[in-house]
């Protein structure tokens, strides 16, 4: 009876492992930019970041080319980032990870409040 129970548990575990393997990272970018309070005011937003560089992370390539308009970067920063109080010119660095070519996740890596 124990053998049967173990093999059933093994069969149940396989789809979980296979499902997590399917979540392939298709985009991994490290983006750096500066907070632009003037542009934010013009657009009626709390904060606006002008990204000036994008490079590949460790897990996948990064395709944020300026010529590819479909890759325009717009996102709402998670409430935990709290960059709305960052001064004009503050440097921010984000990591963007996209899985299976679907909507990506953003993570604030670094914030420096020095002016440009």
Secondary structure, 3 states (H helix, E strand, C coil): CHHHHHHHHHHHHHHHHHHHHCCCEEEEEEEEEEECHHHHHHHCCCCCEEEEEEEECCCCCCCCCCCCHHHCCCCCCCCCCCCCCCCCCCEEEEEEEEECCCCCEEEEEEEECCCC
